[in-house]
Amino acid sequence: GNLVDNAVDAAAAASEPGDREAWVEVELRQDASSVEIVVRDSGPGVAPELAREVFSHGFTTKAAQEGERGIGLALTRLVCERHGGEISVTNTPDGAMFTARMTVSHLADAVAEGATP
């Protein structure tokens, strides 16, 4: 959810009247061992020097608003890592691409732990 929210914000902020249309693309992939979520947008992308820092608690590129900022990507990274995965960001010619990956065995364990008899 956080990846999609961020992508919508980035695409909208980069779009001006007369420019190309803003867009967000979400792709879900699954195989026997992992689940992968890929979110692409038409925003400005992420500066290469910030590609690791964007996942740090408290880091934000957004103007300060009410409430705490800079926790969404940090929490997303934490969830991925706790489920045997990772998250990364790369720039494409059209904007940013975030890829979140988790292993299926970790996800199945989490579901089983949360189940009540």
MODELLER restraints for C-alpha pairs under 7 A, 6 or more apart:
rsr = mdl.restraints
at = mdl.atoms
rsr.add(forms.Gaussian(group=physical.xy_distance, feature=features.Distance(at['CA:2:A'], at['CA:72:A']), mean=5.95, stdev=0.5))
rsr.add(forms.Gaussian(group=physical.xy_distance, feature=features.Distance(at['CA:3:A'], at['CA:39:A']), mean=6.64, stdev=0.5))
rsr.add(forms.Gaussian(group=physical.xy_distance, feature=features.Distance(at['CA:4:A'], at['CA:39:A']), mean=6.65, stdev=0.5))
rsr.add(forms.Gaussian(group=physical.xy_distance, feature=features.Distance(at['CA:7:A'], at['CA:24:A']), mean=6.27, stdev=0.5))
rsr.add(forms.Gaussian(group=physical.xy_distance, feature=features.Distance(at['CA:7:A'], at['CA:41:A']), mean=5.47, stdev=0.5))
rsr.add(forms.Gaussian(group=physical.xy_distance, feature=features.Distance(at['CA:8:A'], at['CA:24:A']), mean=6.34, stdev=0.5))
rsr.add(forms.Gaussian(group=physical.xy_distance, feature=features.Distance(at['CA:10:A'], at['CA:43:A']), mean=4.69, stdev=0.5))
rsr.add(forms.Gaussian(group=physical.xy_distance, feature=features.Distance(at['CA:10:A'], at['CA:44:A']), mean=6.98, stdev=0.5))
rsr.add(forms.Gaussian(group=physical.xy_distance, feature=features.Distance(at['CA:11:A'], at['CA:22:A']), mean=5.19, stdev=0.5))
rsr.add(forms.Gaussian(group=physical.xy_distance, feature=features.Distance(at['CA:11:A'], at['CA:23:A']), mean=6.18, stdev=0.5))
rsr.add(forms.Gaussian(group=physical.xy_distance, feature=features.Distance(at['CA:11:A'], at['CA:41:A']), mean=5.87, stdev=0.5))
rsr.add(forms.Gaussian(group=physical.xy_distance, feature=features.Distance(at['CA:11:A'], at['CA:42:A']), mean=4.98, stdev=0.5))
rsr.add(forms.Gaussian(group=physical.xy_distance, feature=features.Distance(at['CA:11:A'], at['CA:43:A']), mean=4.06, stdev=0.5))
rsr.add(forms.Gaussian(group=physical.xy_distance, feature=features.Distance(at['CA:12:A'], at['CA:22:A']), mean=6.04, stdev=0.5))
rsr.add(forms.Gaussian(group=physical.xy_distance, feature=features.Distance(at['CA:14:A'], at['CA:43:A']), mean=5.20, stdev=0.5))
rsr.add(forms.Gaussian(group=physical.xy_distance, feature=features.Distance(at['CA:14:A'], at['CA:44:A']), mean=6.23, stdev=0.5))
rsr.add(forms.Gaussian(group=physical.xy_distance, feature=features.Distance(at['CA:15:A'], at['CA:21:A']), mean=6.85, stdev=0.5))
rsr.add(forms.Gaussian(group=physical.xy_distance, feature=features.Distance(at['CA:15:A'], at['CA:22:A']), mean=5.77, stdev=0.5))
rsr.add(forms.Gaussian(group=physical.xy_distance, feature=features.Distance(at['CA:22:A'], at['CA:42:A']), mean=5.74, stdev=0.5))
rsr.add(forms.Gaussian(group=physical.xy_distance, feature=features.Distance(at['CA:23:A'], at['CA:41:A']), mean=5.75, stdev=0.5))
rsr.add(forms.Gaussian(group=physical.xy_distance, feature=features.Distance(at['CA:23:A'], at['CA:42:A']), mean=5.57, stdev=0.5))
rsr.add(forms.Gaussian(group=physical.xy_distance, feature=features.Distance(at['CA:24:A'], at['CA:40:A']), mean=5.72, stdev=0.5))
rsr.add(forms.Gaussian(group=physical.xy_distance, feature=features.Distance(at['CA:24:A'], at['CA:41:A']), mean=4.37, stdev=0.5))
rsr.add(forms.Gaussian(group=physical.xy_distance, feature=features.Distance(at['CA:24:A'], at['CA:42:A']), mean=6.66, stdev=0.5))
rsr.add(forms.Gaussian(group=physical.xy_distance, feature=features.Distance(at['CA:25:A'], at['CA:39:A']), mean=5.72, stdev=0.5))
rsr.add(forms.Gaussian(group=physical.xy_distance, feature=features.Distance(at['CA:25:A'], at['CA:40:A']), mean=5.09, stdev=0.5))
rsr.add(forms.Gaussian(group=physical.xy_distance, feature=features.Distance(at['CA:25:A'], at['CA:41:A']), mean=6.26, stdev=0.5))
rsr.add(forms.Gaussian(group=physical.xy_distance, feature=features.Distance(at['CA:26:A'], at['CA:38:A']), mean=5.75, stdev=0.5))
rsr.add(forms.Gaussian(group=physical.xy_distance, feature=features.Distance(at['CA:26:A'], at['CA:39:A']), mean=4.61, stdev=0.5))
rsr.add(forms.Gaussian(group=physical.xy_distance, feature=features.Distance(at['CA:26:A'], at['CA:40:A']), mean=6.54, stdev=0.5))
rsr.add(forms.Gaussian(group=physical.xy_distance, feature=features.Distance(at['CA:27:A'], at['CA:37:A']), mean=5.78, stdev=0.5))
rsr.add(forms.Gaussian(group=physical.xy_distance, feature=features.Distance(at['CA:27:A'], at['CA:38:A']), mean=5.06, stdev=0.5))
rsr.add(forms.Gaussian(group=physical.xy_distance, feature=features.Distance(at['CA:27:A'], at['CA:39:A']), mean=6.47, stdev=0.5))
rsr.add(forms.Gaussian(group=physical.xy_distance, feature=features.Distance(at['CA:28:A'], at['CA:36:A']), mean=5.83, stdev=0.5))
rsr.add(forms.Gaussian(group=physical.xy_distance, feature=features.Distance(at['CA:28:A'], at['CA:37:A']), mean=4.69, stdev=0.5))
rsr.add(forms.Gaussian(group=physical.xy_distance, feature=features.Distance(at['CA:28:A'], at['CA:38:A']), mean=6.45, stdev=0.5))
rsr.add(forms.Gaussian(group=physical.xy_distance, feature=features.Distance(at['CA:29:A'], at['CA:35:A']), mean=5.80, stdev=0.5))
rsr.add(forms.Gaussian(group=physical.xy_distance, feature=features.Distance(at['CA:29:A'], at['CA:36:A']), mean=5.04, stdev=0.5))
rsr.add(forms.Gaussian(group=physical.xy_distance, feature=features.Distance(at['CA:29:A'], at['CA:37:A']), mean=6.40, stdev=0.5))
rsr.add(forms.Gaussian(group=physical.xy_distance, feature=features.Distance(at['CA:30:A'], at['CA:36:A']), mean=6.22, stdev=0.5))
rsr.add(forms.Gaussian(group=physical.xy_distance, feature=features.Distance(at['CA:33:A'], at['CA:103:A']), mean=5.64, stdev=0.5))
rsr.add(forms.Gaussian(group=physical.xy_distance, feature=features.Distance(at['CA:33:A'], at['CA:104:A']), mean=5.11, stdev=0.5))
rsr.add(forms.Gaussian(group=physical.xy_distance, feature=features.Distance(at['CA:33:A'], at['CA:105:A']), mean=6.92, stdev=0.5))
rsr.add(forms.Gaussian(group=physical.xy_distance, feature=features.Distance(at['CA:34:A'], at['CA:101:A']), mean=6.82, stdev=0.5))
rsr.add(forms.Gaussian(group=physical.xy_distance, feature=features.Distance(at['CA:34:A'], at['CA:102:A']), mean=5.56, stdev=0.5))
rsr.add(forms.Gaussian(group=physical.xy_distance, feature=features.Distance(at['CA:34:A'], at['CA:103:A']), mean=4.13, stdev=0.5))
rsr.add(forms.Gaussian(group=physical.xy_distance, feature=features.Distance(at['CA:34:A'], at['CA:104:A']), mean=4.75, stdev=0.5))
rsr.add(forms.Gaussian(group=physical.xy_distance, feature=features.Distance(at['CA:35:A'], at['CA:101:A']), mean=5.72, stdev=0.5))
rsr.add(forms.Gaussian(group=physical.xy_distance, feature=features.Distance(at['CA:35:A'], at['CA:102:A']), mean=5.39, stdev=0.5))
rsr.add(forms.Gaussian(group=physical.xy_distance, feature=features.Distance(at['CA:35:A'], at['CA:103:A']), mean=6.21, stdev=0.5))
rsr.add(forms.Gaussian(group=physical.xy_distance, feature=features.Distance(at['CA:35:A'], at['CA:104:A']), mean=6.37, stdev=0.5))
rsr.add(forms.Gaussian(group=physical.xy_distance, feature=features.Distance(at['CA:36:A'], at['CA:99:A']), mean=6.85, stdev=0.5))
rsr.add(forms.Gaussian(group=physical.xy_distance, feature=features.Distance(at['CA:36:A'], at['CA:100:A']), mean=5.59, stdev=0.5))
rsr.add(forms.Gaussian(group=physical.xy_distance, feature=features.Distance(at['CA:36:A'], at['CA:101:A']), mean=4.36, stdev=0.5))
rsr.add(forms.Gaussian(group=physical.xy_distance, feature=features.Distance(at['CA:36:A'], at['CA:102:A']), mean=6.53, stdev=0.5))
rsr.add(forms.Gaussian(group=physical.xy_distance, feature=features.Distance(at['CA:37:A'], at['CA:99:A']), mean=5.74, stdev=0.5))
rsr.add(forms.Gaussian(group=physical.xy_distance, feature=features.Distance(at['CA:37:A'], at['CA:100:A']), mean=5.15, stdev=0.5))
rsr.add(forms.Gaussian(group=physical.xy_distance, feature=features.Distance(at['CA:37:A'], at['CA:101:A']), mean=6.46, stdev=0.5))
rsr.add(forms.Gaussian(group=physical.xy_distance, feature=features.Distance(at['CA:38:A'], at['CA:97:A']), mean=6.82, stdev=0.5))
rsr.add(forms.Gaussian(group=physical.xy_distance, feature=features.Distance(at['CA:38:A'], at['CA:98:A']), mean=5.69, stdev=0.5))
rsr.add(forms.Gaussian(group=physical.xy_distance, feature=features.Distance(at['CA:38:A'], at['CA:99:A']), mean=4.49, stdev=0.5))
rsr.add(forms.Gaussian(group=physical.xy_distance, feature=features.Distance(at['CA:38:A'], at['CA:100:A']), mean=6.44, stdev=0.5))
rsr.add(forms.Gaussian(group=physical.xy_distance, feature=features.Distance(at['CA:39:A'], at['CA:97:A']), mean=5.61, stdev=0.5))
rsr.add(forms.Gaussian(group=physical.xy_distance, feature=features.Distance(at['CA:39:A'], at['CA:98:A']), mean=5.24, stdev=0.5))
rsr.add(forms.Gaussian(group=physical.xy_distance, feature=features.Distance(at['CA:39:A'], at['CA:99:A']), mean=6.55, stdev=0.5))
rsr.add(forms.Gaussian(group=physical.xy_distance, feature=features.Distance(at['CA:40:A'], at['CA:96:A']), mean=5.70, stdev=0.5))
rsr.add(forms.Gaussian(group=physical.xy_distance, feature=features.Distance(at['CA:40:A'], at['CA:97:A']), mean=4.35, stdev=0.5))
rsr.add(forms.Gaussian(group=physical.xy_distance, feature=features.Distance(at['CA:40:A'], at['CA:98:A']), mean=6.50, stdev=0.5))
rsr.add(forms.Gaussian(group=physical.xy_distance, feature=features.Distance(at['CA:41:A'], at['CA:95:A']), mean=5.49, stdev=0.5))
rsr.add(forms.Gaussian(group=physical.xy_distance, feature=features.Distance(at['CA:41:A'], at['CA:96:A']), mean=5.75, stdev=0.5))
rsr.add(forms.Gaussian(group=physical.xy_distance, feature=features.Distance(at['CA:41:A'], at['CA:97:A']), mean=6.79, stdev=0.5))
rsr.add(forms.Gaussian(group=physical.xy_distance, feature=features.Distance(at['CA:42:A'], at['CA:94:A']), mean=5.31, stdev=0.5))
rsr.add(forms.Gaussian(group=physical.xy_distance, feature=features.Distance(at['CA:42:A'], at['CA:95:A']), mean=4.67, stdev=0.5))
rsr.add(forms.Gaussian(group=physical.xy_distance, feature=features.Distance(at['CA:43:A'], at['CA:95:A']), mean=4.92, stdev=0.5))
rsr.add(forms.Gaussian(group=physical.xy_distance, feature=features.Distance(at['CA:43:A'], at['CA:96:A']), mean=6.67, stdev=0.5))
rsr.add(forms.Gaussian(group=physical.xy_distance, feature=features.Distance(at['CA:44:A'], at['CA:95:A']), mean=5.30, stdev=0.5))
rsr.add(forms.Gaussian(group=physical.xy_distance, feature=features.Distance(at['CA:45:A'], at['CA:91:A']), mean=5.60, stdev=0.5))
rsr.add(forms.Gaussian(group=physical.xy_distance, feature=features.Distance(at['CA:45:A'], at['CA:95:A']), mean=4.41, stdev=0.5))
rsr.add(forms.Gaussian(group=physical.xy_distance, feature=features.Distance(at['CA:45:A'], at['CA:96:A']), mean=4.15, stdev=0.5))
rsr.add(forms.Gaussian(group=physical.xy_distance, feature=features.Distance(at['CA:46:A'], at['CA:91:A']), mean=6.57, stdev=0.5))
rsr.add(forms.Gaussian(group=physical.xy_distance, feature=features.Distance(at['CA:46:A'], at['CA:96:A']), mean=6.26, stdev=0.5))
rsr.add(forms.Gaussian(group=physical.xy_distance, feature=features.Distance(at['CA:51:A'], at['CA:89:A']), mean=6.29, stdev=0.5))
rsr.add(forms.Gaussian(group=physical.xy_distance, feature=features.Distance(at['CA:53:A'], at['CA:59:A']), mean=6.94, stdev=0.5))
rsr.add(forms.Gaussian(group=physical.xy_distance, feature=features.Distance(at['CA:54:A'], at['CA:60:A']), mean=6.87, stdev=0.5))
rsr.add(forms.Gaussian(group=physical.xy_distance, feature=features.Distance(at['CA:54:A'], at['CA:73:A']), mean=6.86, stdev=0.5))
rsr.add(forms.Gaussian(group=physical.xy_distance, feature=features.Distance(at['CA:55:A'], at['CA:73:A']), mean=5.06, stdev=0.5))
rsr.add(forms.Gaussian(group=physical.xy_distance, feature=features.Distance(at['CA:55:A'], at['CA:74:A']), mean=4.63, stdev=0.5))
rsr.add(forms.Gaussian(group=physical.xy_distance, feature=features.Distance(at['CA:55:A'], at['CA:77:A']), mean=6.50, stdev=0.5))
rsr.add(forms.Gaussian(group=physical.xy_distance, feature=features.Distance(at['CA:56:A'], at['CA:74:A']), mean=5.29, stdev=0.5))
rsr.add(forms.Gaussian(group=physical.xy_distance, feature=features.Distance(at['CA:57:A'], at['CA:70:A']), mean=5.90, stdev=0.5))
rsr.add(forms.Gaussian(group=physical.xy_distance, feature=features.Distance(at['CA:57:A'], at['CA:71:A']), mean=5.24, stdev=0.5))
rsr.add(forms.Gaussian(group=physical.xy_distance, feature=features.Distance(at['CA:57:A'], at['CA:74:A']), mean=5.09, stdev=0.5))
rsr.add(forms.Gaussian(group=physical.xy_distance, feature=features.Distance(at['CA:58:A'], at['CA:69:A']), mean=6.34, stdev=0.5))
rsr.add(forms.Gaussian(group=physical.xy_distance, feature=features.Distance(at['CA:58:A'], at['CA:70:A']), mean=4.14, stdev=0.5))
rsr.add(forms.Gaussian(group=physical.xy_distance, feature=features.Distance(at['CA:58:A'], at['CA:71:A']), mean=5.70, stdev=0.5))
rsr.add(forms.Gaussian(group=physical.xy_distance, feature=features.Distance(at['CA:59:A'], at['CA:70:A']), mean=4.59, stdev=0.5))
rsr.add(forms.Gaussian(group=physical.xy_distance, feature=features.Distance(at['CA:60:A'], at['CA:69:A']), mean=6.37, stdev=0.5))
rsr.add(forms.Gaussian(group=physical.xy_distance, feature=features.Distance(at['CA:60:A'], at['CA:70:A']), mean=4.59, stdev=0.5))
rsr.add(forms.Gaussian(group=physical.xy_distance, feature=features.Distance(at['CA:77:A'], at['CA:86:A']), mean=6.53, stdev=0.5))
rsr.add(forms.Gaussian(group=physical.xy_distance, feature=features.Distance(at['CA:77:A'], at['CA:87:A']), mean=5.84, stdev=0.5))
rsr.add(forms.Gaussian(group=physical.xy_distance, feature=features.Distance(at['CA:80:A'], at['CA:86:A']), mean=5.15, stdev=0.5))
rsr.add(forms.Gaussian(group=physical.xy_distance, feature=features.Distance(at['CA:80:A'], at['CA:87:A']), mean=6.63, stdev=0.5))
rsr.add(forms.Gaussian(group=physical.xy_distance, feature=features.Distance(at['CA:80:A'], at['CA:100:A']), mean=6.79, stdev=0.5))
rsr.add(forms.Gaussian(group=physical.xy_distance, feature=features.Distance(at['CA:80:A'], at['CA:101:A']), mean=6.46, stdev=0.5))
rsr.add(forms.Gaussian(group=physical.xy_distance, feature=features.Distance(at['CA:80:A'], at['CA:102:A']), mean=5.61, stdev=0.5))
rsr.add(forms.Gaussian(group=physical.xy_distance, feature=features.Distance(at['CA:83:A'], at['CA:102:A']), mean=5.52, stdev=0.5))
rsr.add(forms.Gaussian(group=physical.xy_distance, feature=features.Distance(at['CA:83:A'], at['CA:103:A']), mean=6.23, stdev=0.5))
rsr.add(forms.Gaussian(group=physical.xy_distance, feature=features.Distance(at['CA:83:A'], at['CA:106:A']), mean=4.95, stdev=0.5))
rsr.add(forms.Gaussian(group=physical.xy_distance, feature=features.Distance(at['CA:83:A'], at['CA:107:A']), mean=6.23, stdev=0.5))
rsr.add(forms.Gaussian(group=physical.xy_distance, feature=features.Distance(at['CA:84:A'], at['CA:102:A']), mean=5.64, stdev=0.5))
rsr.add(forms.Gaussian(group=physical.xy_distance, feature=features.Distance(at['CA:84:A'], at['CA:103:A']), mean=5.47, stdev=0.5))
rsr.add(forms.Gaussian(group=physical.xy_distance, feature=features.Distance(at['CA:84:A'], at['CA:106:A']), mean=6.28, stdev=0.5))
rsr.add(forms.Gaussian(group=physical.xy_distance, feature=features.Distance(at['CA:85:A'], at['CA:101:A']), mean=5.05, stdev=0.5))
rsr.add(forms.Gaussian(group=physical.xy_distance, feature=features.Distance(at['CA:85:A'], at['CA:102:A']), mean=4.09, stdev=0.5))
rsr.add(forms.Gaussian(group=physical.xy_distance, feature=features.Distance(at['CA:85:A'], at['CA:103:A']), mean=5.99, stdev=0.5))
rsr.add(forms.Gaussian(group=physical.xy_distance, feature=features.Distance(at['CA:86:A'], at['CA:100:A']), mean=5.97, stdev=0.5))
rsr.add(forms.Gaussian(group=physical.xy_distance, feature=features.Distance(at['CA:86:A'], at['CA:101:A']), mean=5.40, stdev=0.5))
rsr.add(forms.Gaussian(group=physical.xy_distance, feature=features.Distance(at['CA:86:A'], at['CA:102:A']), mean=6.71, stdev=0.5))
rsr.add(forms.Gaussian(group=physical.xy_distance, feature=features.Distance(at['CA:87:A'], at['CA:99:A']), mean=5.54, stdev=0.5))
rsr.add(forms.Gaussian(group=physical.xy_distance, feature=features.Distance(at['CA:87:A'], at['CA:100:A']), mean=4.29, stdev=0.5))
rsr.add(forms.Gaussian(group=physical.xy_distance, feature=features.Distance(at['CA:87:A'], at['CA:101:A']), mean=6.19, stdev=0.5))
rsr.add(forms.Gaussian(group=physical.xy_distance, feature=features.Distance(at['CA:88:A'], at['CA:98:A']), mean=5.69, stdev=0.5))
rsr.add(forms.Gaussian(group=physical.xy_distance, feature=features.Distance(at['CA:88:A'], at['CA:99:A']), mean=5.37, stdev=0.5))
rsr.add(forms.Gaussian(group=physical.xy_distance, feature=features.Distance(at['CA:88:A'], at['CA:100:A']), mean=6.64, stdev=0.5))
rsr.add(forms.Gaussian(group=physical.xy_distance, feature=features.Distance(at['CA:89:A'], at['CA:96:A']), mean=6.90, stdev=0.5))
rsr.add(forms.Gaussian(group=physical.xy_distance, feature=features.Distance(at['CA:89:A'], at['CA:97:A']), mean=5.60, stdev=0.5))
rsr.add(forms.Gaussian(group=physical.xy_distance, feature=features.Distance(at['CA:89:A'], at['CA:98:A']), mean=4.41, stdev=0.5))
rsr.add(forms.Gaussian(group=physical.xy_distance, feature=features.Distance(at['CA:89:A'], at['CA:99:A']), mean=6.36, stdev=0.5))
rsr.add(forms.Gaussian(group=physical.xy_distance, feature=features.Distance(at['CA:90:A'], at['CA:96:A']), mean=5.96, stdev=0.5))
rsr.add(forms.Gaussian(group=physical.xy_distance, feature=features.Distance(at['CA:90:A'], at['CA:97:A']), mean=5.33, stdev=0.5))
rsr.add(forms.Gaussian(group=physical.xy_distance, feature=features.Distance(at['CA:90:A'], at['CA:98:A']), mean=6.59, stdev=0.5))
rsr.add(forms.Gaussian(group=physical.xy_distance, feature=features.Distance(at['CA:91:A'], at['CA:97:A']), mean=5.94, stdev=0.5))
